[in-house]
Amino acid sequence: MSDGRKKPSIPTSTVFGSVVLMMLARLGSLNALEQQEGSAFWSRWLGRPMPSADTVGRVFETIDLEAIRSCIHHVYTRLKRNKALGEFGGVYALVIDGHESFSSYLQSCQGCLKRRVRAGDGERTQFYHRNVSAVLVTRDFTVLLDVEEQRKGEDEVACATRLCRRVLMNYPRAFQVVLADALFLRSDFFKFLLDHGKDVICVLKDERRDLMEDARSLFKSEPPILIDDGNVKREVWDIEGFTSWESLGRPVRVVRSLETRRVTRQLTGEEEAETSEWMWVTTLPQWKVGTKEIVGLGHARWLIENQAFNEMVTYWHANHMYRHHPAAITAFWLTLMLVMNLFRAFINLNIKPELRAGHTQLHFARLLSAELYGDGDSEKPP
């Protein structure tokens, strides 16, 4: 680990180790971290006194981002070698999606994006940060791989393309297919991934597209495939060879799933049937991945929302602005990805299933925090 300081009195590894433990214990802020200075745990963990909150913030402005990415890659490599990452639906899939991590009408930095927002009788300028993350979907848990901050003047797809270019270089054989929402249904994005030997599954929504119109007209004349997944009954249509997407220049496959599930209303206690429709376009041929697997992979795109963004924000304080600086924001986000990968690997691979079944992940996180608070009044070692 290194950073931009010329003659640092506190090693970068000490600062980084402090942040790793802060996130593992889910303390939530650098000030909360600094308040634990009296714990003897820090001397044992760091081998020296804990750095101040201001020092941590300044170091993370210039810390080597590639060093943090190397740590994430190391964890992935160890998991892969230990055969802890099983295939999901017969393949390894990479999910990409955007997330807005910060917005304010008052605070801004050189990396902030800007937009006009209607407020009251007029409009105000709002500053915000948005990133695109890449998450590997495996059989037992997701692995967070990388993140890229969206820059001024570019859209989310351009940011995602830059992220995918680095992921393809660092993880060339980690996945075979990329999952994305309807925003990424663009020929330039598809061609970029196809040129690198990767297939794509993307949500199909736009009713104005010729591809959507052709698919719906053919689905009317084809009988559906019935799939019973317990609480969910699916009628699925799966047709390949569509050439309506002229800008892509190659045939694609469209899958439609009409899903009915039984739900119990909390207010009345009555059971009702809910029906939803999903459509995906993919470059994967039927001989490579079956219909049921495509439906499963299409729904797996939501794992980046549920097991990444929502969990990161709700339980890991991901949207907290530790340091309002573009490089520091990326550094803290990457560090959290590393910490979550380590935590999930520990929970899934080191704790016995019987114990894991009886407790939530939050329980084990609180045990980590208890180590700090339990040592809070202890005398520091000489």
KEKE-3310 file (N, C-alpha, C; in steps of 0.2 Angstrom, whole numbers, plus 5000, padded with zeros to 4 digits):
npx = (5004:5002:5003:5001:5009:5025:5035:5029:5024:5016:5013:5005:4999:4994:4985:4976:4973:4966:4954:4949:4945:4936:4926:4923:4918:4907:4906:4903:4908:4922:4924:4917:4926:4938:4934:4936:4949:4954:4954:4962:4963:4967:4980:4985:4980:4985:4998:5003:4998:4982:4978:4972:4956:4956:4969:4966:4957:4964:4975:4967:4964:4974:4978:4984:4974:4975:4981:4972:4963:4970:4971:4957:4957:4966:4958:4948:4955:4960:4948:4943:4953:4951:4939:4927:4918:4905:4896:4883:4868:4874:4884:4896:4892:4893:4887:4882:4879:4872:4874:4869:4878:4878:4871:4869:4864:4872:4886:4901:4913:4928:4925:4911:4895:4882:4865:4850:4837:4820:4813:4802:4797:4805:4821:4835:4853:4859:4872:4880:4886:4889:4891:4897:4896:4903:4899:4902:4892:4889:4886:4884:4886:4888:4902:4910:4918:4924:4923:4918:4919:4907:4910:4911:4900:4898:4888:4880:4882:4894:4903:4901:4907:4920:4923:4921:4931:4943:4939:4939:4952:4958:4951:4950:4945:4935:4921:4907:4896:4888:4876:4864:4853:4839:4844:4857:4855:4861:4869:4883:4888:4885:4892:4905:4907:4905:4916:4926:4924:4913:4896:4880:4866:4851:4839:4824:4814:4808:4795:4794:4804:4809:4813:4806:4793:4793:4796:4785:4775:4778:4778:4764:4760:4767:4767:4769:4782:4780:4785:4787:4790:4788:4781:4780:4773:4777:4775:4784:4792:4803:4813:4825:4836:4832:4833:4830:4836:4845:4857:4865:4869:4869:4861:4849:4843:4827:4818:4804:4795:4781:4775:4767:4763:4758:4753:4752:4741:4746:4738:4724:4726:4722:4725:4732:4734:4748:4753:4767:4777:4792:4805:4819:4834:4846:4863:4867:4866:4853:4858:4868:4865:4850:4832:4826:4837:4841:4830:4833:4845:4842:4834:4844:4850:4845:4852:4863:4857:4850:4860:4871:4871:4859:4862:4875:4872:4862:4867:4881:4884:4888:4884:4888:4898:4913:4925:4925:4930:4935:4944:4945:4932:4931:4941:4936:4925:4930:4937:4927:4921:4931:4931:4917:4918:4927:4921:4909:4915:4921:4909:4902:4911:4919:4911:4901:4887:4876:4878:4877:4865:4857:4859:4859:4868:4871:4872:4884:4892:4890:4896:4910:4910:4909:4921:4929:4922:4922:4935:4937:4939:4951:4968:4981:4994:5011)
npy = (4994:5011:5029:5047:5054:5061:5059:5050:5049:5040:5024:5019:5007:5006:5015:5011:4998:5002:5008:4996:4988:4997:4997:4983:4982:4990:5004:5016:5029:5040:5048:5040:5030:5036:5038:5026:5025:5023:5009:4994:4985:4991:4993:4980:4976:4985:4987:4999:5016:5021:5031:5048:5054:5064:5062:5049:5053:5062:5053:5044:5052:5051:5038:5023:5017:5005:4996:4993:4987:4976:4969:4965:4957:4947:4941:4936:4927:4917:4912:4906:4897:4888:4882:4888:4896:4893:4889:4899:4895:4887:4895:4908:4924:4942:4956:4972:4989:5005:5017:5029:5038:5049:5065:5083:5100:5109:5105:5102:5095:5094:5083:5082:5078:5088:5094:5101:5104:5104:5114:5120:5135:5137:5132:5122:5120:5104:5094:5079:5062:5048:5030:5016:4999:4982:4966:4949:4935:4920:4903:4902:4915:4932:4941:4956:4965:4977:4995:5011:5028:5039:5051:5069:5075:5062:5048:5034:5022:5024:5026:5013:5005:5009:5004:4990:4987:4988:4977:4966:4965:4963:4952:4941:4928:4926:4926:4923:4929:4945:4954:4966:4981:4988:5000:4998:4993:4994:4995:4998:4995:4981:4977:4979:4971:4958:4958:4955:4943:4940:4936:4943:4947:4956:4967:4969:4982:4994:4998:5004:4999:4990:4977:4973:4974:4964:4952:4951:4949:4936:4929:4927:4917:4906:4892:4893:4888:4879:4882:4877:4884:4881:4892:4901:4902:4900:4905:4904:4910:4907:4912:4912:4921:4933:4947:4960:4970:4981:4989:4982:4971:4957:4941:4940:4933:4932:4931:4929:4930:4926:4928:4921:4923:4918:4928:4934:4946:4959:4967:4962:4949:4940:4929:4932:4932:4937:4944:4946:4953:4949:4953:4948:4951:4942:4937:4924:4908:4895:4882:4883:4889:4885:4888:4889:4892:4905:4913:4912:4918:4931:4936:4936:4948:4957:4954:4963:4974:4969:4962:4969:4985:4989:4982:4987:5000:5000:4992:4994:5007:5013:5025:5035:5050:5049:5056:5070:5069:5065:5054:5049:5045:5034:5026:5022:5016:5005:4999:4995:4985:4975:4972:4967:4956:4948:4946:4939:4928:4923:4920:4911:4901:4898:4897:4885:4877:4874:4884:4895:4895:4898:4911:4928:4937:4950:4948:4941:4952:4961:4954:4956:4970:4971:4966:4977:4987:4980:4980:4993:5000:4995:4994:5001:4992:4992)
npz = (5000:4996:4995:4991:4999:5003:5013:5023:5040:5046:5041:5026:5026:5039:5040:5031:5036:5047:5042:5036:5047:5053:5044:5044:5057:5056:5060:5054:5052:5051:5062:5072:5072:5077:5090:5096:5099:5112:5114:5117:5107:5095:5095:5095:5083:5073:5077:5081:5087:5083:5068:5066:5062:5052:5046:5041:5031:5023:5018:5011:5000:4991:4990:4983:4971:4963:4971:4980:4972:4968:4980:4981:4970:4974:4984:4977:4968:4978:4982:4971:4968:4979:4976:4979:4972:4964:4948:4942:4936:4926:4921:4924:4929:4926:4934:4930:4935:4939:4953:4963:4975:4982:4986:4985:4989:4993:4996:4987:4975:4965:4957:4956:4949:4940:4941:4937:4948:4952:4964:4976:4971:4960:4952:4957:4958:4960:4967:4964:4966:4956:4952:4944:4946:4947:4949:4953:4950:4958:4963:4977:4984:4980:4973:4974:4963:4956:4954:4946:4945:4938:4926:4923:4909:4903:4900:4909:4902:4895:4906:4912:4901:4902:4914:4912:4903:4911:4920:4911:4908:4920:4925:4915:4913:4922:4920:4909:4903:4903:4913:4912:4914:4905:4901:4896:4883:4870:4854:4853:4865:4867:4856:4860:4871:4864:4855:4864:4867:4876:4881:4882:4892:4892:4899:4890:4886:4879:4871:4858:4850:4836:4837:4849:4844:4834:4841:4850:4841:4836:4847:4849:4841:4845:4856:4874:4886:4900:4916:4933:4947:4961:4971:4961:4945:4928:4912:4898:4883:4871:4858:4845:4833:4829:4818:4819:4825:4818:4819:4827:4820:4820:4823:4837:4852:4860:4875:4884:4899:4908:4923:4937:4954:4970:4983:5000:5007:5018:5025:5024:5025:5015:5001:4986:4968:4959:4944:4933:4919:4910:4900:4890:4880:4872:4868:4869:4863:4861:4862:4870:4883:4892:4892:4905:4912:4907:4911:4925:4926:4920:4931:4940:4939:4948:4960:4961:4966:4978:4985:4984:4982:4990:5002:5005:5007:5018:5028:5029:5028:5015:5008:5016:5017:5018:5015:5005:4991:4974:4972:4985:4987:4978:4983:4996:4993:4986:4996:5004:4996:4996:5010:5012:5003:5010:5022:5018:5013:5025:5033:5025:5022:5034:5045:5053:5046:5054:5064:5057:5052:5062:5065:5060:5047:5052:5066:5067:5063:5073:5083:5080:5082:5095:5100:5099:5108:5119:5123:5126:5138:5142:5147:5138:5130:5134)
capx = (5000:5006:4999:5004:5014:5032:5038:5024:5026:5011:5012:4999:4995:4991:4978:4971:4970:4961:4948:4946:4942:4931:4920:4921:4914:4902:4906:4899:4911:4929:4923:4916:4932:4942:4932:4938:4956:4956:4953:4969:4962:4970:4988:4986:4979:4989:5005:5005:4992:4977:4978:4966:4951:4959:4974:4964:4954:4970:4978:4963:4963:4980:4980:4985:4968:4976:4983:4966:4960:4974:4968:4951:4958:4969:4953:4944:4959:4960:4941:4943:4957:4948:4933:4922:4914:4902:4893:4876:4864:4878:4889:4898:4889:4895:4881:4884:4873:4874:4871:4870:4880:4879:4868:4868:4863:4877:4893:4903:4920:4929:4922:4904:4891:4877:4859:4845:4831:4814:4812:4798:4794:4810:4825:4841:4858:4861:4878:4879:4891:4886:4896:4895:4899:4904:4898:4902:4887:4891:4881:4882:4886:4891:4909:4911:4925:4927:4919:4921:4915:4905:4914:4907:4899:4897:4883:4881:4885:4901:4906:4901:4912:4927:4924:4921:4937:4947:4937:4941:4959:4960:4947:4948:4941:4931:4914:4906:4891:4886:4869:4863:4846:4837:4848:4863:4853:4864:4873:4890:4890:4885:4898:4911:4908:4906:4922:4930:4922:4908:4889:4876:4859:4849:4832:4821:4808:4806:4789:4795:4809:4807:4814:4800:4787:4793:4796:4778:4770:4780:4776:4757:4759:4771:4765:4774:4785:4778:4790:4784:4796:4785:4777:4780:4772:4780:4774:4790:4793:4810:4814:4831:4836:4829:4837:4827:4841:4850:4863:4870:4872:4869:4854:4849:4838:4822:4815:4798:4792:4774:4775:4761:4765:4753:4755:4747:4741:4747:4732:4718:4727:4720:4730:4730:4738:4751:4756:4772:4780:4799:4808:4826:4837:4853:4867:4868:4862:4849:4862:4873:4861:4843:4827:4825:4843:4841:4826:4836:4851:4839:4832:4850:4853:4843:4857:4867:4853:4849:4866:4876:4869:4855:4865:4880:4869:4858:4870:4888:4885:4891:4883:4891:4903:4919:4929:4922:4935:4933:4948:4944:4926:4932:4945:4932:4920:4934:4939:4921:4920:4935:4928:4911:4920:4931:4915:4905:4919:4921:4903:4900:4916:4922:4906:4898:4881:4872:4878:4875:4857:4853:4860:4860:4875:4871:4874:4892:4895:4890:4902:4916:4910:4909:4928:4931:4919:4924:4942:4937:4942:4957:4974:4985:5000:5017)
capy = (5000:5017:5035:5052:5058:5060:5057:5049:5047:5034:5020:5018:5000:5007:5019:5006:4993:5006:5008:4989:4986:5001:4994:4976:4983:4994:5009:5021:5036:5041:5051:5035:5026:5039:5038:5020:5025:5020:5002:4990:4981:4994:4992:4973:4975:4989:4987:5006:5020:5022:5037:5052:5054:5069:5058:5044:5056:5064:5048:5041:5056:5050:5031:5019:5013:4999:4992:4990:4982:4970:4965:4962:4951:4942:4937:4932:4921:4912:4909:4902:4891:4884:4880:4891:4899:4888:4892:4900:4893:4884:4900:4914:4930:4948:4960:4979:4993:5011:5018:5036:5037:5056:5071:5089:5107:5114:5103:5100:5095:5094:5077:5081:5080:5093:5094:5106:5100:5108:5114:5125:5139:5137:5126:5123:5116:5099:5091:5072:5057:5041:5026:5009:4993:4976:4961:4942:4931:4913:4899:4903:4922:4937:4944:4963:4966:4984:5001:5016:5034:5042:5058:5075:5075:5056:5044:5028:5017:5026:5024:5006:5003:5010:4999:4983:4987:4986:4971:4961:4965:4960:4945:4939:4921:4925:4926:4922:4933:4951:4955:4973:4983:4991:5006:4996:4990:4998:4991:4999:4992:4974:4975:4980:4964:4953:4958:4953:4936:4939:4937:4948:4947:4963:4968:4972:4986:4999:4996:5007:4995:4985:4970:4971:4972:4957:4947:4950:4946:4929:4925:4925:4911:4900:4890:4894:4883:4880:4881:4877:4885:4881:4898:4905:4898:4904:4904:4906:4910:4908:4912:4915:4922:4940:4952:4967:4975:4981:4992:4977:4967:4950:4939:4939:4929:4935:4927:4932:4926:4929:4925:4922:4921:4919:4933:4936:4953:4960:4971:4958:4942:4936:4927:4934:4930:4943:4943:4951:4951:4950:4951:4949:4950:4940:4934:4917:4903:4890:4876:4884:4890:4883:4893:4890:4896:4912:4916:4913:4923:4937:4938:4937:4955:4960:4953:4968:4978:4967:4959:4974:4992:4989:4979:4991:5006:4999:4989:4995:5014:5015:5031:5040:5053:5049:5061:5072:5070:5060:5048:5046:5041:5028:5022:5020:5011:4999:4995:4991:4979:4971:4970:4963:4949:4944:4945:4934:4922:4920:4918:4905:4895:4896:4895:4879:4878:4874:4890:4900:4894:4901:4918:4933:4940:4956:4945:4941:4959:4964:4951:4960:4977:4969:4966:4984:4990:4976:4982:5000:5002:4991:4998:5000:4989:4997)
capz = (5000:4996:4994:4988:5003:5001:5019:5028:5047:5047:5035:5022:5028:5045:5039:5027:5041:5052:5038:5035:5053:5054:5040:5047:5063:5054:5064:5050:5050:5053:5069:5076:5072:5081:5097:5098:5100:5118:5114:5116:5101:5089:5096:5093:5076:5069:5079:5083:5088:5077:5065:5067:5056:5047:5043:5036:5025:5018:5015:5006:4994:4986:4991:4977:4970:4960:4976:4983:4967:4969:4986:4979:4965:4978:4987:4971:4966:4983:4982:4965:4969:4984:4973:4983:4968:4959:4943:4943:4930:4921:4919:4928:4926:4929:4934:4931:4937:4942:4959:4965:4981:4986:4982:4990:4986:4996:4996:4980:4974:4957:4953:4957:4943:4942:4938:4939:4951:4953:4971:4977:4965:4955:4951:4961:4956:4964:4965:4966:4963:4953:4950:4941:4950:4944:4954:4950:4953:4959:4966:4985:4986:4975:4974:4972:4959:4954:4953:4942:4946:4932:4925:4920:4902:4901:4903:4913:4898:4894:4912:4912:4896:4905:4920:4909:4900:4916:4923:4906:4908:4927:4926:4908:4913:4928:4918:4902:4901:4907:4914:4913:4913:4899:4899:4892:4877:4865:4850:4854:4872:4865:4851:4864:4874:4859:4853:4869:4868:4881:4879:4886:4893:4894:4899:4885:4889:4875:4866:4852:4846:4831:4840:4854:4840:4831:4846:4852:4836:4835:4853:4849:4837:4848:4863:4880:4890:4907:4921:4939:4953:4968:4972:4955:4939:4923:4905:4895:4876:4869:4851:4843:4826:4827:4815:4819:4828:4813:4821:4830:4814:4821:4826:4844:4855:4865:4880:4888:4905:4911:4929:4942:4960:4976:4989:5005:5009:5025:5028:5025:5026:5009:4996:4979:4962:4955:4937:4930:4913:4910:4893:4889:4874:4874:4862:4871:4859:4865:4863:4876:4889:4891:4893:4912:4915:4905:4916:4931:4925:4920:4937:4945:4939:4954:4965:4962:4970:4984:4989:4984:4984:4996:5008:5007:5010:5024:5034:5028:5027:5009:5005:5020:5013:5023:5013:4999:4986:4970:4973:4991:4987:4975:4988:5002:4990:4984:5002:5007:4992:4999:5017:5011:5001:5016:5027:5016:5013:5032:5035:5021:5022:5040:5051:5052:5043:5060:5068:5052:5051:5068:5066:5054:5046:5056:5072:5067:5062:5080:5087:5078:5085:5102:5102:5100:5114:5125:5125:5127:5145:5144:5147:5132:5131:5134)
cpx = (5004:5001:5004:5009:5021:5036:5033:5027:5022:5011:5005:4995:4992:4985:4973:4968:4965:4954:4944:4942:4936:4924:4918:4916:4908:4901:4903:4902:4918:4929:4922:4922:4937:4940:4933:4945:4958:4956:4960:4969:4967:4977:4989:4985:4983:4997:5007:4998:4988:4978:4972:4962:4953:4964:4971:4961:4959:4973:4974:4962:4968:4982:4980:4979:4969:4979:4977:4963:4964:4972:4962:4952:4962:4963:4949:4948:4959:4953:4940:4947:4955:4941:4927:4917:4911:4898:4885:4872:4869:4884:4891:4896:4892:4889:4884:4878:4876:4871:4873:4872:4880:4875:4868:4867:4869:4885:4894:4910:4921:4927:4915:4900:4885:4871:4854:4839:4826:4813:4808:4795:4799:4814:4832:4846:4859:4867:4877:4885:4887:4892:4893:4899:4899:4904:4898:4896:4889:4885:4879:4882:4889:4898:4909:4918:4928:4921:4922:4916:4913:4908:4909:4906:4899:4891:4885:4884:4892:4906:4907:4906:4919:4928:4925:4928:4943:4946:4940:4948:4961:4957:4945:4944:4937:4923:4913:4901:4890:4879:4869:4855:4845:4842:4854:4861:4855:4869:4881:4892:4890:4891:4905:4913:4909:4913:4927:4928:4917:4901:4886:4869:4856:4842:4829:4814:4805:4801:4790:4800:4806:4808:4809:4794:4787:4793:4788:4773:4772:4778:4769:4756:4763:4768:4770:4776:4783:4783:4787:4790:4792:4780:4776:4778:4774:4778:4780:4790:4800:4812:4821:4831:4833:4834:4835:4831:4847:4856:4868:4873:4873:4863:4855:4843:4833:4819:4810:4796:4786:4774:4769:4763:4759:4756:4750:4747:4742:4741:4726:4720:4725:4725:4727:4735:4741:4754:4761:4775:4787:4801:4815:4829:4844:4856:4869:4863:4858:4853:4867:4870:4854:4839:4827:4831:4843:4836:4829:4841:4848:4837:4838:4852:4851:4848:4861:4864:4852:4855:4872:4874:4865:4858:4871:4878:4866:4862:4878:4889:4889:4890:4885:4897:4909:4924:4927:4927:4934:4937:4947:4937:4927:4936:4941:4927:4924:4935:4933:4919:4924:4933:4922:4913:4923:4925:4911:4909:4920:4915:4901:4905:4919:4918:4902:4890:4876:4872:4876:4868:4854:4854:4860:4867:4876:4874:4881:4895:4895:4895:4908:4916:4911:4917:4931:4929:4921:4931:4942:4940:4949:4963:4978:4991:5006:5020)
cpy = (5006:5023:5041:5056:5056:5057:5055:5046:5041:5030:5019:5012:5001:5010:5015:5001:4996:5006:5001:4987:4991:4999:4987:4977:4987:5000:5015:5027:5036:5044:5045:5030:5029:5039:5031:5019:5022:5012:4999:4986:4984:4993:4985:4972:4979:4989:4994:5010:5021:5030:5041:5052:5058:5065:5053:5047:5058:5059:5045:5045:5054:5042:5028:5015:5006:4994:4989:4985:4976:4966:4961:4956:4946:4937:4933:4926:4915:4908:4904:4896:4886:4881:4882:4895:4895:4892:4893:4899:4891:4889:4904:4920:4936:4953:4967:4983:4999:5013:5026:5036:5044:5061:5077:5095:5111:5112:5100:5099:5095:5088:5077:5082:5085:5092:5099:5102:5105:5108:5121:5129:5139:5131:5128:5118:5110:5095:5083:5068:5051:5037:5020:5004:4987:4970:4954:4938:4924:4910:4901:4910:4926:4939:4951:4964:4973:4989:5007:5022:5037:5049:5063:5074:5068:5053:5038:5023:5018:5024:5016:5002:5003:5005:4992:4982:4985:4979:4965:4960:4961:4953:4943:4933:4920:4924:4925:4926:4939:4952:4963:4974:4986:4997:5004:4992:4994:4994:4992:4995:4984:4972:4975:4973:4958:4952:4955:4946:4935:4940:4941:4946:4954:4963:4972:4976:4990:4996:4998:5003:4990:4978:4968:4970:4966:4952:4946:4947:4938:4925:4923:4919:4905:4898:4891:4888:4884:4878:4882:4878:4885:4887:4902:4900:4903:4901:4907:4905:4911:4907:4915:4917:4929:4944:4959:4972:4976:4984:4987:4972:4960:4948:4939:4935:4933:4930:4931:4927:4929:4925:4926:4919:4922:4923:4934:4943:4954:4963:4966:4951:4937:4935:4929:4932:4937:4941:4948:4948:4953:4948:4953:4948:4948:4937:4927:4913:4898:4884:4877:4885:4889:4889:4895:4894:4903:4916:4917:4918:4930:4940:4939:4944:4959:4959:4959:4974:4976:4965:4964:4981:4992:4987:4984:4998:5005:4997:4991:5002:5016:5022:5037:5043:5054:5055:5064:5074:5064:5053:5045:5042:5034:5023:5019:5015:5004:4995:4992:4985:4974:4968:4965:4956:4945:4942:4939:4928:4919:4917:4911:4899:4893:4895:4889:4880:4878:4881:4896:4900:4898:4908:4922:4935:4946:4954:4944:4947:4962:4961:4954:4967:4976:4969:4972:4987:4986:4978:4990:5003:4999:4996:4996:4997:4993:4997)
cpz = (5000:4994:4992:4992:5002:5007:5024:5035:5049:5041:5032:5025:5035:5044:5035:5032:5046:5048:5037:5041:5055:5050:5042:5053:5062:5058:5061:5049:5053:5060:5074:5077:5077:5088:5100:5099:5107:5119:5113:5110:5095:5089:5094:5086:5071:5071:5081:5084:5082:5075:5066:5061:5051:5043:5038:5030:5020:5015:5009:4999:4989:4987:4984:4976:4967:4965:4980:4979:4967:4975:4984:4974:4969:4981:4982:4969:4971:4983:4976:4965:4974:4982:4977:4979:4963:4954:4945:4936:4924:4919:4925:4925:4930:4928:4934:4931:4940:4949:4961:4973:4986:4982:4988:4986:4988:4995:4989:4980:4966:4953:4953:4950:4945:4938:4941:4942:4953:4961:4973:4971:4959:4955:4955:4958:4961:4962:4968:4963:4961:4951:4947:4944:4946:4949:4950:4954:4952:4962:4973:4987:4980:4978:4971:4969:4958:4954:4949:4943:4939:4932:4922:4912:4899:4904:4906:4909:4896:4900:4913:4907:4899:4910:4917:4906:4905:4919:4918:4906:4915:4928:4920:4908:4918:4926:4911:4899:4906:4907:4916:4912:4907:4896:4895:4886:4871:4861:4851:4860:4870:4861:4855:4867:4870:4857:4858:4871:4874:4878:4884:4886:4896:4894:4893:4887:4883:4870:4859:4847:4842:4833:4845:4850:4837:4836:4849:4847:4835:4841:4853:4846:4840:4855:4868:4883:4897:4912:4928:4944:4959:4968:4966:4949:4933:4916:4901:4887:4875:4862:4849:4835:4824:4824:4815:4822:4823:4815:4825:4825:4815:4824:4834:4846:4860:4869:4884:4893:4908:4917:4934:4949:4965:4981:4994:5007:5016:5029:5029:5026:5020:5004:4989:4974:4959:4949:4935:4924:4913:4903:4893:4882:4876:4867:4863:4866:4864:4867:4869:4883:4888:4893:4901:4915:4913:4909:4922:4931:4924:4926:4942:4944:4945:4960:4966:4966:4977:4988:4988:4986:4990:5003:5010:5010:5017:5030:5034:5028:5021:5007:5010:5016:5018:5021:5006:4994:4981:4971:4979:4991:4984:4980:4993:4999:4988:4991:5005:5003:4995:5005:5016:5008:5006:5021:5025:5015:5020:5034:5031:5021:5029:5046:5049:5050:5049:5063:5063:5051:5057:5069:5059:5053:5051:5063:5072:5066:5069:5085:5086:5082:5092:5105:5103:5107:5120:5128:5126:5133:5147:5143:5141:5134:5130:5127)
residu = (MET:SER:ASP:GLY:ARG:LYS:LYS:PRO:SER:ILE:PRO:THR:SER:THR:VAL:PHE:GLY:SER:VAL:VAL:LEU:MET:MET:LEU:ALA:ARG:LEU:GLY:SER:LEU:ASN:ALA:LEU:GLU:GLN:GLN:GLU:GLY:SER:ALA:PHE:TRP:SER:ARG:TRP:LEU:GLY:ARG:PRO:MET:PRO:SER:ALA:ASP:THR:VAL:GLY:ARG:VAL:PHE:GLU:THR:ILE:ASP:LEU:GLU:ALA:ILE:ARG:SER:CYS:ILE:HIS:HIS:VAL:TYR:THR:ARG:LEU:LYS:ARG:ASN:LYS:ALA:LEU:GLY:GLU:PHE:GLY:GLY:VAL:TYR:ALA:LEU:VAL:ILE:ASP:GLY:HIS:GLU:SER:PHE:SER:SER:TYR:LEU:GLN:SER:CYS:GLN:GLY:CYS:LEU:LYS:ARG:ARG:VAL:ARG:ALA:GLY:ASP:GLY:GLU:ARG:THR:GLN:PHE:TYR:HIS:ARG:ASN:VAL:SER:ALA:VAL:LEU:VAL:THR:ARG:ASP:PHE:THR:VAL:LEU:LEU:ASP:VAL:GLU:GLU:GLN:ARG:LYS:GLY:GLU:ASP:GLU:VAL:ALA:CYS:ALA:THR:ARG:LEU:CYS:ARG:ARG:VAL:LEU:MET:ASN:TYR:PRO:ARG:ALA:PHE:GLN:VAL:VAL:LEU:ALA:ASP:ALA:LEU:PHE:LEU:ARG:SER:ASP:PHE:PHE:LYS:PHE:LEU:LEU:ASP:HIS:GLY:LYS:ASP:VAL:ILE:CYS:VAL:LEU:LYS:ASP:GLU:ARG:ARG:ASP:LEU:MET:GLU:ASP:ALA:ARG:SER:LEU:PHE:LYS:SER:GLU:PRO:PRO:ILE:LEU:ILE:ASP:ASP:GLY:ASN:VAL:LYS:ARG:GLU:VAL:TRP:ASP:ILE:GLU:GLY:PHE:THR:SER:TRP:GLU:SER:LEU:GLY:ARG:PRO:VAL:ARG:VAL:VAL:ARG:SER:LEU:GLU:THR:ARG:ARG:VAL:THR:ARG:GLN:LEU:THR:GLY:GLU:GLU:GLU:ALA:GLU:THR:SER:GLU:TRP:MET:TRP:VAL:THR:THR:LEU:PRO:GLN:TRP:LYS:VAL:GLY:THR:LYS:GLU:ILE:VAL:GLY:LEU:GLY:HIS:ALA:ARG:TRP:LEU:ILE:GLU:ASN:GLN:ALA:PHE:ASN:GLU:MET:VAL:THR:TYR:TRP:HIS:ALA:ASN:HIS:MET:TYR:ARG:HIS:HIS:PRO:ALA:ALA:ILE:THR:ALA:PHE:TRP:LEU:THR:LEU:MET:LEU:VAL:MET:ASN:LEU:PHE:ARG:ALA:PHE:ILE:ASN:LEU:ASN:ILE:LYS:PRO:GLU:LEU:ARG:ALA:GLY:HIS:THR:GLN:LEU:HIS:PHE:ALA:ARG:LEU:LEU:SER:ALA:GLU:LEU:TYR:GLY:ASP:GLY:ASP:SER:GLU:LYS:PRO:PRO)
# end
